[in-house]
């Protein structure tokens, strides 16, 4: 049970970052399609579950060290190009985390102090990664459950069905909605995938199955609640859920601000861990510093541009890798079953 709990929290920490916890990703990938988004959210649960379990099982069966090694196996002709693109995607998303911290603290302070909080977050990522996966899990086990409860509470407190926002219903919107949900899940699972591949061998099949289910369920419930809030509350904000929290009271605003920050921090820590393992220099601290420095420079592009413009492109790549990984895993599994069934 403890291992299932730890793995579930690691899944959540790897996926729930700046865009997710603030509601911005949900607004971009779901809410803009109106009531169609609820169908998308149901489908999202099943895709999350299948892909999360896939990455964990592949890591368990092949003892994968990083997504770069996996790419070499499933894309033997193009793996160098794909690995380069994968690293760029990861740096962009990590940059989105740091840009999210800057945007977050602009709500309560000025530009200079917001930059200071970004630097503090980066230093804490370095410290956590220096402590290794056990240290990262220890932090997640303590703070992630509290953070999830706060996100659920703030969503429920902001439910208001008196002001529905009008959305157009068309065939074009249906196609866009399907494309949006697929790229969204593809992006998140691919980026969490590098971490999941590396830890899969530490867990039993039962741990993996249960953790994939509970992780997917919690993710989907948060998306559902955030989407419901934004469908009935028209807000033009870089961080919609934080705006709603401050409208309730300063107390709730600060509580949610810390919760979003921790989600960003935990996700950034996981991604930094995965990227530093991909770079894999002899001195791990240097690898970590290269990762966070590069991501910080990219973060200067700005939170909104990164989420709205670059995340969908990353999602397409994530979907491609996940489909190919699924086919490769199924081929390996079928080969193993055939060899077991052969008579001696």
Long-range contacts (C-beta under 8 A, 24 or more apart in sequence): 3-202, 3-203, 3-204, 3-207, 4-206, 4-207, 4-210, 4-211, 4-214, 5-141, 6-137, 6-140, 6-141, 7-56, 7-199, 7-203, 7-207, 7-208, 7-211, 7-215, 8-210, 8-211, 8-214, 8-215, 8-218, 9-137, 9-140, 9-141, 9-144, 9-145, 10-136, 10-137, 10-140, 10-195, 10-199, 10-270, 11-52, 11-192, 11-196, 11-211, 11-212, 11-215, 12-140, 12-144, 12-148, 12-215, 12-218, 12-219, 13-136, 13-140, 13-144, 13-263, 13-266, 13-267, 13-269, 13-270, 14-191, 14-192, 14-195, 14-196, 14-267, 14-270, 14-271, 15-188, 15-189, 15-191, 15-192, 15-215, 15-219, 15-267, 16-219, 16-222, 16-263, 16-266, 16-267, 17-93, 17-96, 17-97, 17-100, 17-263, 17-264, 17-267, 17-268, 17-271, 18-96, 18-97, 18-99, 18-100, 18-101, 18-103, 18-104, 18-260, 18-263, 18-264, 18-267, 18-303, 18-307, 19-96, 19-100, 19-307, 19-311, 20-188, 20-222, 20-263, 20-267, 21-147, 21-151, 21-241, 21-259, 21-260, 21-263, 21-264, 22-100, 22-103, 22-104, 22-238, 22-239, 22-240, 22-241, 22-242, 22-260, 23-226, 23-229, 23-230, 23-239, 23-240, 23-241, 23-242, 24-238, 24-239, 24-240, 24-303, 24-304, 24-307, 25-184, 25-307, 25-311, 26-223, 26-226, 26-227, 26-230, 27-230, 27-240, 28-180, 28-307, 28-308, 28-311, 29-180, 29-181, 29-183, 29-184, 29-312, 30-177, 30-180, 30-181, 30-184, 30-223, 30-227, 31-227, 31-230, 31-231, 32-167, 33-167, 33-173, 33-176, 33-177, 33-180, 34-165, 34-167, 34-168, 34-169, 34-173, 34-231, 35-167, 35-169, 35-231, 36-167, 36-169, 36-173, 36-174, 36-177, 37-177, 37-227, 37-231, 38-224, 38-227, 39-177, 40-177, 40-178, 40-180, 40-181, 41-181, 41-220, 41-223, 41-224, 41-227, 42-220, 43-181, 44-181, 44-184, 44-185, 44-220, 44-223, 45-216, 45-217, 45-219, 45-220, 47-181, 47-182, 47-185, 48-185, 48-188, 48-189, 48-215, 48-216, 48-219, 48-220, 49-212, 49-213, 49-216, 50-326, 51-185, 51-186, 51-189, 51-193, 51-322, 51-326, 52-189, 52-192, 52-196, 52-211, 52-212, 52-215, 52-216, 53-208, 53-209, 53-212, 54-322, 54-325, 54-326, 54-329, 55-189, 55-192, 55-193, 55-196, 55-197, 55-200, 55-325, 56-196, 56-197, 56-199, 56-200, 56-203, 56-208, 56-211, 56-212, 57-200, 57-205, 57-208, 57-329, 58-197, 58-200, 58-325, 58-328, 58-329, 59-196, 59-197, 59-198, 59-199, 59-200, 59-201, 60-200, 60-201, 60-203, 60-205, 60-208, 61-200, 61-329, 61-332, 63-201, 64-197, 64-198, 64-200, 65-198, 65-277, 66-194, 66-197, 66-198, 66-274, 66-277, 66-278, 66-280, 67-190, 67-193, 67-194, 67-197, 67-274, 67-278, 67-321, 68-278, 70-197, 70-325, 71-321, 73-328, 74-321, 74-324, 74-325, 74-328, 75-324, 82-321, 83-278, 85-317, 86-190, 86-317, 86-321, 87-275, 87-278, 89-190, 89-191, 89-314, 89-317, 89-318, 90-191, 90-194, 90-271, 90-274, 90-275, 90-278, 91-275, 91-291, 91-294, 91-295, 91-298, 92-298, 92-306, 92-310, 92-314, 93-187, 93-191, 93-271, 93-311, 93-314, 94-268, 94-271, 94-272, 94-275, 94-291, 94-292, 94-295, 94-298, 95-295, 95-296, 95-297, 95-298, 95-299, 95-301, 95-306, 96-299, 96-303, 96-306, 96-307, 96-310, 96-311, 97-264, 97-267, 97-268, 97-271, 97-295, 97-299, 98-122, 98-268, 98-295, 98-296, 98-299, 99-299, 99-300, 99-301, 99-302, 99-303, 99-306, 100-239, 100-260, 100-264, 100-303, 101-261, 101-264, 102-299, 102-303, 103-238, 103-239, 103-303, 103-304, 104-239, 104-242, 104-257, 104-260, 104-261, 104-264, 105-257, 107-239, 107-242, 107-246, 107-253, 107-257, 108-253, 108-254, 108-257, 118-296, 118-299, 121-261, 121-264, 121-265, 121-268, 122-292, 122-296, 124-265, 124-269, 125-265, 125-268, 125-269, 125-272, 125-288, 125-292, 126-272, 126-285, 126-288, 126-289, 126-292, 128-269, 129-269, 129-272, 129-273, 129-276, 129-284, 129-288, 130-284, 130-285, 130-288, 133-199, 133-273, 136-266, 136-269, 136-270, 136-273, 139-266, 139-269, 140-266, 143-262, 143-266, 144-262, 144-266, 146-259, 147-259, 147-262, 147-263, 148-218, 148-222, 150-255, 150-256, 150-259, 151-222, 151-241, 151-256, 151-259, 151-263, 152-221, 152-222, 152-225, 154-241, 154-244, 154-245, 154-248, 154-252, 154-255, 154-256, 154-259, 155-222, 155-225, 155-226, 155-228, 155-229, 155-241, 156-225, 157-248, 157-252, 158-229, 158-233, 158-241, 158-244, 158-245, 158-248, 159-225, 159-228, 159-229, 159-232, 160-229, 160-232, 160-233, 161-232, 162-232, 163-232, 163-233, 163-234, 164-231, 164-232, 165-231, 165-232, 165-233, 165-234, 167-231, 180-312, 182-315, 182-319, 183-311, 183-312, 183-315, 183-316, 183-318, 183-319, 184-311, 184-315, 185-315, 185-318, 185-319, 186-315, 186-316, 186-317, 186-318, 186-319, 186-320, 186-321, 186-322, 187-311, 187-312, 187-314, 187-315, 187-317, 187-318, 188-318, 189-318, 189-322, 190-314, 190-317, 190-318, 190-319, 190-321, 190-322, 191-271, 191-314, 191-318, 192-270, 193-318, 193-321, 193-322, 194-274, 194-275, 194-277, 194-278, 195-270, 195-271, 195-273, 195-274, 198-274, 198-277, 238-303, 238-304
